[in-house]
């Protein structure tokens, strides 16, 4: 299943006048080529939008590792995947 990421520049367009920059969170793990590719694509998409990208290594936290297993990369905006 493919998802489309739509990011709006801060304040762009009539419908986005109240838009605020957000921190996107990429759940990843070391040595994951798909994670690295996703991070590069997201960084390219958010240039100039005011959004930022943070990273969480699921292997660094046993609870996250149990919750997400091999289901990485996962991109979240707040609590929304």
ABEGO torsion letter per residue (X at the ends): XBBBBBBBBBGBEAAAAABBBBBBBBBBBBGBAAAAAAAAAAAAAABGAGBBBBBBBAAABAAAAAAAEABOBBBBBEABX
